[in-house]
C-alpha cells in the first residue's frame, strides 16, 4: 500500500493528466459520457434487482441496491472514464499541491459534469426506448418512488446527502489510489458504494440517469424543475464532500505538500494550464 504522501503525488499527476486531457475535447467528452453511462448501468441494475423486493415490502431491498451498485465505480475505474465526483477530489488535491491551476481545474470539472450528463441522458433514453422498466413493473414502481422522494427533499437535505455520498465515493477512489493490486481495489469500491447506496445518500451522476428515466417514461414527479434543483444542491454537496472532506483533509494529513520541483510543469505546460 502506498503512503499518504506518495498517494498525493499520484493524485497530483492524475490532476495534471485531466487538465491535459482538455486539449483533446472529443476524447475527453467520450470518456466523460462513458462514465455517465456506466453509473447509469448501475442505476438500471439496482432498479431491476431491488424493485421486486421493494414492491413486496422486503427489508432487503436497500441492501440489495447497495450490493449491486458497486458495478458503477468498478466500470469507471477498471475500464477508464472521467467521473466528475471523483475529479472533485483529484483536481482539488492537484490544485492544493500547485500541480494545476484553479481555473483549468474548475473548467475540467465543468466539462466533465456536462459530459457525464450527456452520457447519462443518452443511456437513459435508450433504456426507456428499450422498454426495460415496462418489462419489470416493479422496477418502474421503484423508480417512481425514488423520484417522489427526491422531489420532496429540501435543498438542505439534498446538499448534506450529497456531501455524505461523495465522501464515500472519493474515499473509494482515494483507497484505490493507495492500493497496488486489483483485488483490494475491487473490495474498497464494493464496500464504499454499498455504504452510500444503502444509506440513501445522493450522487449527482446517478441522479442524471434517474431523472432522465423519469422524464422519458412520464413519471409525474420527474419535472425539469426538480431535475435542476437536484443537480444544483446534490452537485454542490458532492463538491464539498469530495473537495473538502476528503481532498483537503488528506492533503493536510499528508503534510500539505507541494508538487515536487522535479515534477513541475514545463513553461509550455504552465502556459497551457493558465
ChimeraX commands (.cxc) that place a marker at each C-alpha (Angstrom):
marker #1 position 0.00,0.00,0.00 radius 0.5
marker #1 position 1.25,3.47,-0.86 radius 0.5
marker #1 position 1.83,6.06,1.84 radius 0.5
marker #1 position -0.46,9.06,2.02 radius 0.5
marker #1 position 2.39,11.25,0.78 radius 0.5
marker #1 position 3.04,9.01,-2.24 radius 0.5
marker #1 position -0.67,8.85,-2.98 radius 0.5
marker #1 position -0.89,12.65,-3.01 radius 0.5
marker #1 position 1.88,12.73,-5.61 radius 0.5
marker #1 position -0.05,10.20,-7.68 radius 0.5
marker #1 position -3.19,12.33,-7.36 radius 0.5
marker #1 position -1.34,15.45,-8.44 radius 0.5
marker #1 position -0.09,13.62,-11.51 radius 0.5
marker #1 position -3.63,12.44,-12.25 radius 0.5
marker #1 position -4.88,16.03,-11.94 radius 0.5
marker #1 position -2.29,17.19,-14.48 radius 0.5
marker #1 position -3.40,14.48,-16.90 radius 0.5
marker #1 position -7.03,15.55,-16.52 radius 0.5
marker #1 position -6.11,19.13,-17.41 radius 0.5
marker #1 position -4.02,17.95,-20.34 radius 0.5
marker #1 position -6.97,15.82,-21.48 radius 0.5
marker #1 position -8.88,19.03,-22.14 radius 0.5
marker #1 position -6.60,19.60,-25.14 radius 0.5
marker #1 position -8.45,16.74,-26.84 radius 0.5
marker #1 position -12.10,17.69,-26.26 radius 0.5
marker #1 position -13.63,14.88,-28.30 radius 0.5
marker #1 position -11.71,12.19,-26.44 radius 0.5
marker #1 position -12.41,13.87,-23.11 radius 0.5
marker #1 position -16.12,14.15,-23.91 radius 0.5
marker #1 position -16.41,10.49,-24.88 radius 0.5
marker #1 position -14.60,9.45,-21.69 radius 0.5
marker #1 position -16.99,11.57,-19.61 radius 0.5
marker #1 position -20.03,10.23,-21.46 radius 0.5
marker #1 position -18.92,6.67,-20.78 radius 0.5
marker #1 position -18.65,7.43,-17.06 radius 0.5
marker #1 position -22.21,8.81,-17.06 radius 0.5
marker #1 position -23.43,5.69,-18.84 radius 0.5
marker #1 position -21.50,3.35,-16.54 radius 0.5
marker #1 position -23.18,4.87,-13.49 radius 0.5
marker #1 position -26.48,4.61,-15.37 radius 0.5
marker #1 position -25.92,0.88,-15.82 radius 0.5
marker #1 position -25.75,0.56,-12.04 radius 0.5
marker #1 position -28.96,2.57,-11.62 radius 0.5
marker #1 position -30.89,0.30,-14.00 radius 0.5
marker #1 position -29.39,-2.84,-12.42 radius 0.5
marker #1 position -30.40,-1.57,-8.98 radius 0.5
marker #1 position -33.99,-0.89,-10.11 radius 0.5
marker #1 position -34.39,-4.32,-11.67 radius 0.5
marker #1 position -32.72,-6.21,-8.82 radius 0.5
marker #1 position -34.24,-4.39,-5.85 radius 0.5
marker #1 position -37.55,-3.27,-7.38 radius 0.5
marker #1 position -39.39,-6.58,-6.83 radius 0.5
marker #1 position -38.13,-6.69,-3.24 radius 0.5
marker #1 position -39.27,-3.11,-2.59 radius 0.5
marker #1 position -42.69,-3.86,-4.09 radius 0.5
marker #1 position -43.06,-6.84,-1.75 radius 0.5
marker #1 position -42.06,-4.72,1.24 radius 0.5
marker #1 position -38.94,-6.79,1.76 radius 0.5
marker #1 position -36.45,-5.11,4.07 radius 0.5
marker #1 position -33.58,-6.46,1.99 radius 0.5
marker #1 position -34.32,-4.06,-0.89 radius 0.5
marker #1 position -31.94,-1.34,0.28 radius 0.5
marker #1 position -29.14,-3.79,0.99 radius 0.5
marker #1 position -29.53,-5.43,-2.43 radius 0.5
marker #1 position -29.43,-1.96,-4.00 radius 0.5
marker #1 position -26.11,-1.33,-2.31 radius 0.5
marker #1 position -24.74,-4.75,-3.15 radius 0.5
marker #1 position -25.23,-4.30,-6.91 radius 0.5
marker #1 position -24.35,-0.61,-7.27 radius 0.5
marker #1 position -20.61,-1.19,-6.97 radius 0.5
marker #1 position -20.62,-2.04,-10.68 radius 0.5
marker #1 position -20.74,1.71,-11.38 radius 0.5
marker #1 position -17.35,2.67,-9.95 radius 0.5
marker #1 position -15.85,-0.70,-10.90 radius 0.5
marker #1 position -16.53,0.07,-14.57 radius 0.5
marker #1 position -15.28,3.64,-14.24 radius 0.5
marker #1 position -12.02,2.61,-12.57 radius 0.5
marker #1 position -11.15,-0.57,-14.44 radius 0.5
marker #1 position -12.40,0.44,-17.89 radius 0.5
marker #1 position -11.20,4.02,-17.51 radius 0.5
marker #1 position -13.55,7.02,-17.72 radius 0.5
marker #1 position -13.85,10.59,-16.43 radius 0.5
marker #1 position -16.28,10.89,-13.49 radius 0.5
marker #1 position -16.97,14.36,-12.13 radius 0.5
marker #1 position -17.49,13.32,-8.50 radius 0.5
marker #1 position -14.07,11.68,-8.13 radius 0.5
marker #1 position -12.48,14.54,-10.08 radius 0.5
marker #1 position -13.75,16.90,-7.37 radius 0.5
marker #1 position -11.18,15.33,-5.04 radius 0.5
marker #1 position -8.38,14.73,-7.53 radius 0.5
marker #1 position -8.40,18.20,-9.09 radius 0.5
marker #1 position -8.65,19.83,-5.66 radius 0.5
marker #1 position -5.59,17.96,-4.44 radius 0.5
marker #1 position -3.71,18.82,-7.63 radius 0.5
marker #1 position -4.55,22.49,-7.14 radius 0.5
marker #1 position -3.63,22.48,-3.44 radius 0.5
marker #1 position -0.27,20.95,-4.38 radius 0.5
marker #1 position 0.13,23.62,-7.09 radius 0.5
marker #1 position 0.47,20.98,-9.77 radius 0.5
marker #1 position -2.53,22.53,-11.53 radius 0.5
marker #1 position -4.07,25.99,-11.56 radius 0.5
marker #1 position -7.53,26.60,-10.12 radius 0.5
marker #1 position -9.00,28.00,-13.35 radius 0.5
marker #1 position -8.24,24.99,-15.57 radius 0.5
marker #1 position -9.26,22.65,-12.73 radius 0.5
marker #1 position -12.66,24.34,-12.48 radius 0.5
marker #1 position -13.00,24.20,-16.26 radius 0.5
marker #1 position -12.23,20.49,-16.30 radius 0.5
marker #1 position -14.83,19.88,-13.59 radius 0.5
marker #1 position -17.49,21.77,-15.53 radius 0.5
marker #1 position -16.61,19.96,-18.77 radius 0.5
marker #1 position -16.73,16.58,-17.03 radius 0.5
marker #1 position -20.11,17.37,-15.48 radius 0.5
marker #1 position -21.61,18.18,-18.87 radius 0.5
marker #1 position -20.07,15.08,-20.48 radius 0.5
marker #1 position -21.38,12.86,-17.66 radius 0.5
marker #1 position -24.84,14.42,-18.08 radius 0.5
marker #1 position -24.80,13.81,-21.82 radius 0.5
marker #1 position -23.76,10.18,-21.40 radius 0.5
marker #1 position -26.34,9.54,-18.68 radius 0.5
marker #1 position -29.08,11.16,-20.78 radius 0.5
marker #1 position -28.28,9.11,-23.88 radius 0.5
marker #1 position -28.14,5.91,-21.86 radius 0.5
marker #1 position -31.36,6.72,-20.00 radius 0.5
marker #1 position -33.26,7.43,-23.22 radius 0.5
marker #1 position -32.02,4.17,-24.74 radius 0.5
marker #1 position -33.20,2.23,-21.69 radius 0.5
marker #1 position -36.59,3.94,-21.87 radius 0.5
marker #1 position -36.96,3.17,-25.58 radius 0.5
marker #1 position -35.95,-0.44,-24.93 radius 0.5
marker #1 position -38.88,-0.78,-22.53 radius 0.5
marker #1 position -36.73,-2.35,-19.82 radius 0.5
marker #1 position -38.72,-0.80,-16.97 radius 0.5
marker #1 position -42.06,-1.66,-18.57 radius 0.5
marker #1 position -40.93,-5.29,-18.75 radius 0.5
marker #1 position -40.33,-5.19,-14.99 radius 0.5
marker #1 position -43.20,-3.14,-13.48 radius 0.5
marker #1 position -41.66,-3.38,-10.02 radius 0.5
marker #1 position -38.56,-1.58,-11.32 radius 0.5
marker #1 position -40.74,1.19,-12.72 radius 0.5
marker #1 position -42.57,1.46,-9.40 radius 0.5
marker #1 position -39.26,1.77,-7.54 radius 0.5
marker #1 position -38.12,4.49,-9.95 radius 0.5
marker #1 position -41.34,6.43,-9.33 radius 0.5
marker #1 position -40.96,6.07,-5.56 radius 0.5
marker #1 position -37.36,7.27,-5.72 radius 0.5
marker #1 position -38.26,10.32,-7.77 radius 0.5
marker #1 position -41.21,11.14,-5.49 radius 0.5
marker #1 position -38.87,11.04,-2.50 radius 0.5
marker #1 position -36.25,13.22,-4.22 radius 0.5
marker #1 position -38.90,15.77,-5.18 radius 0.5
marker #1 position -39.87,16.19,-1.52 radius 0.5
marker #1 position -36.34,16.52,-0.12 radius 0.5
marker #1 position -35.40,20.04,0.94 radius 0.5
marker #1 position -32.35,21.80,-0.56 radius 0.5
marker #1 position -30.53,21.32,2.75 radius 0.5
marker #1 position -31.29,17.61,2.79 radius 0.5
marker #1 position -30.11,17.23,-0.81 radius 0.5
marker #1 position -26.94,19.20,-0.05 radius 0.5
marker #1 position -26.00,17.22,3.07 radius 0.5
marker #1 position -26.84,13.87,1.46 radius 0.5
marker #1 position -24.61,14.93,-1.43 radius 0.5
marker #1 position -21.75,15.63,0.98 radius 0.5
marker #1 position -22.12,12.26,2.68 radius 0.5
marker #1 position -22.33,10.44,-0.65 radius 0.5
marker #1 position -19.19,11.87,-2.19 radius 0.5
marker #1 position -17.18,11.36,0.97 radius 0.5
marker #1 position -17.70,7.63,0.39 radius 0.5
marker #1 position -17.19,7.76,-3.39 radius 0.5
marker #1 position -13.96,9.75,-3.05 radius 0.5
marker #1 position -12.76,7.57,-0.20 radius 0.5
marker #1 position -13.18,4.64,-2.59 radius 0.5
marker #1 position -11.08,6.38,-5.24 radius 0.5
marker #1 position -8.53,7.51,-2.63 radius 0.5
marker #1 position -8.16,3.93,-1.36 radius 0.5
marker #1 position -7.90,2.67,-4.95 radius 0.5
marker #1 position -5.02,5.11,-5.46 radius 0.5
marker #1 position -3.33,3.81,-2.32 radius 0.5
marker #1 position -3.66,0.16,-3.42 radius 0.5
marker #1 position -1.07,-1.63,-5.55 radius 0.5
marker #1 position -3.19,-4.60,-6.70 radius 0.5
marker #1 position -6.60,-5.07,-8.25 radius 0.5
marker #1 position -8.18,-7.29,-5.57 radius 0.5
marker #1 position -8.11,-4.66,-2.81 radius 0.5
marker #1 position -9.25,-2.00,-5.30 radius 0.5
marker #1 position -12.35,-4.02,-6.10 radius 0.5
marker #1 position -13.05,-4.62,-2.41 radius 0.5
marker #1 position -12.85,-0.97,-1.35 radius 0.5
marker #1 position -15.09,0.10,-4.23 radius 0.5
marker #1 position -17.66,-2.52,-3.24 radius 0.5
marker #1 position -17.81,-1.55,0.44 radius 0.5
marker #1 position -17.82,2.22,-0.09 radius 0.5
marker #1 position -20.65,2.10,-2.64 radius 0.5
marker #1 position -22.60,-0.38,-0.55 radius 0.5
marker #1 position -22.48,2.16,2.29 radius 0.5
marker #1 position -23.56,5.14,0.19 radius 0.5
marker #1 position -26.46,3.48,-1.64 radius 0.5
marker #1 position -27.85,1.54,1.31 radius 0.5
marker #1 position -27.68,4.66,3.48 radius 0.5
marker #1 position -29.74,6.67,0.97 radius 0.5
marker #1 position -27.20,9.36,0.09 radius 0.5
marker #1 position -27.34,11.40,-3.14 radius 0.5
marker #1 position -24.97,11.13,-6.12 radius 0.5
marker #1 position -25.32,13.75,-8.82 radius 0.5
marker #1 position -24.31,11.49,-11.72 radius 0.5
marker #1 position -26.58,8.63,-10.63 radius 0.5
marker #1 position -29.43,11.14,-10.44 radius 0.5
marker #1 position -28.76,12.19,-14.02 radius 0.5
marker #1 position -29.89,8.75,-15.19 radius 0.5
marker #1 position -32.68,8.51,-12.61 radius 0.5
marker #1 position -34.28,11.78,-13.73 radius 0.5
marker #1 position -33.74,11.02,-17.42 radius 0.5
marker #1 position -35.59,7.73,-16.97 radius 0.5
marker #1 position -38.36,9.52,-15.12 radius 0.5
marker #1 position -38.74,12.22,-17.78 radius 0.5
marker #1 position -38.61,9.68,-20.61 radius 0.5
marker #1 position -41.20,7.36,-19.04 radius 0.5
marker #1 position -43.58,10.06,-17.81 radius 0.5
marker #1 position -43.12,9.82,-14.04 radius 0.5
marker #1 position -45.21,12.76,-12.68 radius 0.5
marker #1 position -42.67,13.90,-10.07 radius 0.5
marker #1 position -39.85,13.95,-12.65 radius 0.5
marker #1 position -40.02,17.61,-13.74 radius 0.5
marker #1 position -37.33,19.79,-15.23 radius 0.5
marker #1 position -37.51,21.99,-12.12 radius 0.5
marker #1 position -36.94,19.08,-9.74 radius 0.5
marker #1 position -34.16,17.81,-12.03 radius 0.5
marker #1 position -32.38,21.17,-11.99 radius 0.5
marker #1 position -32.85,21.61,-8.25 radius 0.5
marker #1 position -31.40,18.17,-7.61 radius 0.5
marker #1 position -28.40,18.79,-9.87 radius 0.5
marker #1 position -27.66,22.09,-8.11 radius 0.5
marker #1 position -27.85,21.05,-4.48 radius 0.5
marker #1 position -26.60,17.48,-4.80 radius 0.5
marker #1 position -23.78,18.68,-7.07 radius 0.5
marker #1 position -22.71,21.30,-4.55 radius 0.5
marker #1 position -22.89,18.76,-1.74 radius 0.5
marker #1 position -20.81,16.29,-3.74 radius 0.5
marker #1 position -18.27,19.07,-4.34 radius 0.5
marker #1 position -17.92,19.80,-0.62 radius 0.5
marker #1 position -17.68,16.11,0.24 radius 0.5
marker #1 position -15.06,15.34,-2.39 radius 0.5
marker #1 position -13.03,18.55,-2.41 radius 0.5
marker #1 position -13.08,19.48,1.28 radius 0.5
marker #1 position -13.89,16.48,3.46 radius 0.5
marker #1 position -11.65,14.06,1.55 radius 0.5
marker #1 position -9.43,16.08,-0.81 radius 0.5
marker #1 position -8.40,18.90,1.53 radius 0.5
marker #1 position -8.36,16.68,4.61 radius 0.5
marker #1 position -5.86,14.18,3.20 radius 0.5
marker #1 position -3.72,16.96,1.78 radius 0.5
marker #1 position -3.44,18.36,5.33 radius 0.5
marker #1 position -2.89,14.90,6.83 radius 0.5
marker #1 position -0.14,14.33,4.27 radius 0.5
marker #1 position 1.72,17.45,5.44 radius 0.5
marker #1 position 0.26,19.99,2.98 radius 0.5
marker #1 position 2.86,19.11,0.32 radius 0.5
marker #1 position 3.63,20.97,-2.88 radius 0.5
marker #1 position 4.28,19.31,-6.22 radius 0.5
marker #1 position 8.00,18.33,-6.29 radius 0.5
marker #1 position 10.15,20.67,-8.32 radius 0.5
marker #1 position 11.37,17.70,-10.35 radius 0.5
marker #1 position 7.82,17.14,-11.49 radius 0.5
marker #1 position 6.95,20.77,-12.09 radius 0.5
marker #1 position 5.14,21.76,-15.26 radius 0.5
marker #1 position 7.27,22.91,-18.15 radius 0.5
marker #1 position 6.82,26.57,-19.22 radius 0.5
marker #1 position 4.75,25.38,-22.19 radius 0.5
marker #1 position 2.51,23.24,-19.93 radius 0.5
marker #1 position 2.18,26.10,-17.44 radius 0.5
marker #1 position 1.05,28.47,-20.20 radius 0.5
marker #1 position -1.42,25.88,-21.48 radius 0.5
marker #1 position -2.89,25.47,-17.99 radius 0.5
marker #1 position -3.09,29.20,-17.25 radius 0.5
marker link #1:1,2 radius 0.2
marker link #1:2,3 radius 0.2
marker link #1:3,4 radius 0.2
marker link #1:4,5 radius 0.2
marker link #1:5,6 radius 0.2
marker link #1:6,7 radius 0.2
marker link #1:7,8 radius 0.2
marker link #1:8,9 radius 0.2
marker link #1:9,10 radius 0.2
marker link #1:10,11 radius 0.2
marker link #1:11,12 radius 0.2
marker link #1:12,13 radius 0.2
marker link #1:13,14 radius 0.2
marker link #1:14,15 radius 0.2
marker link #1:15,16 radius 0.2
marker link #1:16,17 radius 0.2
marker link #1:17,18 radius 0.2
marker link #1:18,19 radius 0.2
marker link #1:19,20 radius 0.2
marker link #1:20,21 radius 0.2
marker link #1:21,22 radius 0.2
marker link #1:22,23 radius 0.2
marker link #1:23,24 radius 0.2
marker link #1:24,25 radius 0.2
marker link #1:25,26 radius 0.2
marker link #1:26,27 radius 0.2
marker link #1:27,28 radius 0.2
marker link #1:28,29 radius 0.2
marker link #1:29,30 radius 0.2
marker link #1:30,31 radius 0.2
marker link #1:31,32 radius 0.2
marker link #1:32,33 radius 0.2
marker link #1:33,34 radius 0.2
marker link #1:34,35 radius 0.2
marker link #1:35,36 radius 0.2
marker link #1:36,37 radius 0.2
marker link #1:37,38 radius 0.2
marker link #1:38,39 radius 0.2
marker link #1:39,40 radius 0.2
marker link #1:40,41 radius 0.2
marker link #1:41,42 radius 0.2
marker link #1:42,43 radius 0.2
marker link #1:43,44 radius 0.2
marker link #1:44,45 radius 0.2
marker link #1:45,46 radius 0.2
marker link #1:46,47 radius 0.2
marker link #1:47,48 radius 0.2
marker link #1:48,49 radius 0.2
marker link #1:49,50 radius 0.2
marker link #1:50,51 radius 0.2
marker link #1:51,52 radius 0.2
marker link #1:52,53 radius 0.2
marker link #1:53,54 radius 0.2
marker link #1:54,55 radius 0.2
marker link #1:55,56 radius 0.2
marker link #1:56,57 radius 0.2
marker link #1:57,58 radius 0.2
marker link #1:58,59 radius 0.2
marker link #1:59,60 radius 0.2
marker link #1:60,61 radius 0.2
marker link #1:61,62 radius 0.2
marker link #1:62,63 radius 0.2
marker link #1:63,64 radius 0.2
marker link #1:64,65 radius 0.2
marker link #1:65,66 radius 0.2
marker link #1:66,67 radius 0.2
marker link #1:67,68 radius 0.2
marker link #1:68,69 radius 0.2
marker link #1:69,70 radius 0.2
marker link #1:70,71 radius 0.2
marker link #1:71,72 radius 0.2
marker link #1:72,73 radius 0.2
marker link #1:73,74 radius 0.2
marker link #1:74,75 radius 0.2
marker link #1:75,76 radius 0.2
marker link #1:76,77 radius 0.2
marker link #1:77,78 radius 0.2
marker link #1:78,79 radius 0.2
marker link #1:79,80 radius 0.2
marker link #1:80,81 radius 0.2
marker link #1:81,82 radius 0.2
marker link #1:82,83 radius 0.2
marker link #1:83,84 radius 0.2
marker link #1:84,85 radius 0.2
marker link #1:85,86 radius 0.2
marker link #1:86,87 radius 0.2
marker link #1:87,88 radius 0.2
marker link #1:88,89 radius 0.2
marker link #1:89,90 radius 0.2
marker link #1:90,91 radius 0.2
marker link #1:91,92 radius 0.2
marker link #1:92,93 radius 0.2
marker link #1:93,94 radius 0.2
marker link #1:94,95 radius 0.2
marker link #1:95,96 radius 0.2
marker link #1:96,97 radius 0.2
marker link #1:97,98 radius 0.2
marker link #1:98,99 radius 0.2
marker link #1:99,100 radius 0.2
marker link #1:100,101 radius 0.2
marker link #1:101,102 radius 0.2
marker link #1:102,103 radius 0.2
marker link #1:103,104 radius 0.2
marker link #1:104,105 radius 0.2
marker link #1:105,106 radius 0.2
marker link #1:106,107 radius 0.2
marker link #1:107,108 radius 0.2
marker link #1:108,109 radius 0.2
marker link #1:109,110 radius 0.2
marker link #1:110,111 radius 0.2
marker link #1:111,112 radius 0.2
marker link #1:112,113 radius 0.2
marker link #1:113,114 radius 0.2
marker link #1:114,115 radius 0.2
marker link #1:115,116 radius 0.2
marker link #1:116,117 radius 0.2
marker link #1:117,118 radius 0.2
marker link #1:118,119 radius 0.2
marker link #1:119,120 radius 0.2
marker link #1:120,121 radius 0.2
marker link #1:121,122 radius 0.2
marker link #1:122,123 radius 0.2
marker link #1:123,124 radius 0.2
marker link #1:124,125 radius 0.2
marker link #1:125,126 radius 0.2
marker link #1:126,127 radius 0.2
marker link #1:127,128 radius 0.2
marker link #1:128,129 radius 0.2
marker link #1:129,130 radius 0.2
marker link #1:130,131 radius 0.2
marker link #1:131,132 radius 0.2
marker link #1:132,133 radius 0.2
marker link #1:133,134 radius 0.2
marker link #1:134,135 radius 0.2
marker link #1:135,136 radius 0.2
marker link #1:136,137 radius 0.2
marker link #1:137,138 radius 0.2
marker link #1:138,139 radius 0.2
marker link #1:139,140 radius 0.2
marker link #1:140,141 radius 0.2
marker link #1:141,142 radius 0.2
marker link #1:142,143 radius 0.2
marker link #1:143,144 radius 0.2
marker link #1:144,145 radius 0.2
marker link #1:145,146 radius 0.2
marker link #1:146,147 radius 0.2
marker link #1:147,148 radius 0.2
marker link #1:148,149 radius 0.2
marker link #1:149,150 radius 0.2
marker link #1:150,151 radius 0.2
marker link #1:151,152 radius 0.2
marker link #1:152,153 radius 0.2
marker link #1:153,154 radius 0.2
marker link #1:154,155 radius 0.2
marker link #1:155,156 radius 0.2
marker link #1:156,157 radius 0.2
marker link #1:157,158 radius 0.2
marker link #1:158,159 radius 0.2
marker link #1:159,160 radius 0.2
marker link #1:160,161 radius 0.2
marker link #1:161,162 radius 0.2
marker link #1:162,163 radius 0.2
marker link #1:163,164 radius 0.2
marker link #1:164,165 radius 0.2
marker link #1:165,166 radius 0.2
marker link #1:166,167 radius 0.2
marker link #1:167,168 radius 0.2
marker link #1:168,169 radius 0.2
marker link #1:169,170 radius 0.2
marker link #1:170,171 radius 0.2
marker link #1:171,172 radius 0.2
marker link #1:172,173 radius 0.2
marker link #1:173,174 radius 0.2
marker link #1:174,175 radius 0.2
marker link #1:175,176 radius 0.2
marker link #1:176,177 radius 0.2
marker link #1:177,178 radius 0.2
marker link #1:178,179 radius 0.2
marker link #1:179,180 radius 0.2
marker link #1:180,181 radius 0.2
marker link #1:181,182 radius 0.2
marker link #1:182,183 radius 0.2
marker link #1:183,184 radius 0.2
marker link #1:184,185 radius 0.2
marker link #1:185,186 radius 0.2
marker link #1:186,187 radius 0.2
marker link #1:187,188 radius 0.2
marker link #1:188,189 radius 0.2
marker link #1:189,190 radius 0.2
marker link #1:190,191 radius 0.2
marker link #1:191,192 radius 0.2
marker link #1:192,193 radius 0.2
marker link #1:193,194 radius 0.2
marker link #1:194,195 radius 0.2
marker link #1:195,196 radius 0.2
marker link #1:196,197 radius 0.2
marker link #1:197,198 radius 0.2
marker link #1:198,199 radius 0.2
marker link #1:199,200 radius 0.2
marker link #1:200,201 radius 0.2
marker link #1:201,202 radius 0.2
marker link #1:202,203 radius 0.2
marker link #1:203,204 radius 0.2
marker link #1:204,205 radius 0.2
marker link #1:205,206 radius 0.2
marker link #1:206,207 radius 0.2
marker link #1:207,208 radius 0.2
marker link #1:208,209 radius 0.2
marker link #1:209,210 radius 0.2
marker link #1:210,211 radius 0.2
marker link #1:211,212 radius 0.2
marker link #1:212,213 radius 0.2
marker link #1:213,214 radius 0.2
marker link #1:214,215 radius 0.2
marker link #1:215,216 radius 0.2
marker link #1:216,217 radius 0.2
marker link #1:217,218 radius 0.2
marker link #1:218,219 radius 0.2
marker link #1:219,220 radius 0.2
marker link #1:220,221 radius 0.2
marker link #1:221,222 radius 0.2
marker link #1:222,223 radius 0.2
marker link #1:223,224 radius 0.2
marker link #1:224,225 radius 0.2
marker link #1:225,226 radius 0.2
marker link #1:226,227 radius 0.2
marker link #1:227,228 radius 0.2
marker link #1:228,229 radius 0.2
marker link #1:229,230 radius 0.2
marker link #1:230,231 radius 0.2
marker link #1:231,232 radius 0.2
marker link #1:232,233 radius 0.2
marker link #1:233,234 radius 0.2
marker link #1:234,235 radius 0.2
marker link #1:235,236 radius 0.2
marker link #1:236,237 radius 0.2
marker link #1:237,238 radius 0.2
marker link #1:238,239 radius 0.2
marker link #1:239,240 radius 0.2
marker link #1:240,241 radius 0.2
marker link #1:241,242 radius 0.2
marker link #1:242,243 radius 0.2
marker link #1:243,244 radius 0.2
marker link #1:244,245 radius 0.2
marker link #1:245,246 radius 0.2
marker link #1:246,247 radius 0.2
marker link #1:247,248 radius 0.2
marker link #1:248,249 radius 0.2
marker link #1:249,250 radius 0.2
marker link #1:250,251 radius 0.2
marker link #1:251,252 radius 0.2
marker link #1:252,253 radius 0.2
marker link #1:253,254 radius 0.2
marker link #1:254,255 radius 0.2
marker link #1:255,256 radius 0.2
marker link #1:256,257 radius 0.2
marker link #1:257,258 radius 0.2
marker link #1:258,259 radius 0.2
marker link #1:259,260 radius 0.2
marker link #1:260,261 radius 0.2
marker link #1:261,262 radius 0.2
marker link #1:262,263 radius 0.2
marker link #1:263,264 radius 0.2
marker link #1:264,265 radius 0.2
marker link #1:265,266 radius 0.2
marker link #1:266,267 radius 0.2
marker link #1:267,268 radius 0.2
marker link #1:268,269 radius 0.2
marker link #1:269,270 radius 0.2
marker link #1:270,271 radius 0.2
marker link #1:271,272 radius 0.2
marker link #1:272,273 radius 0.2
marker link #1:273,274 radius 0.2
view
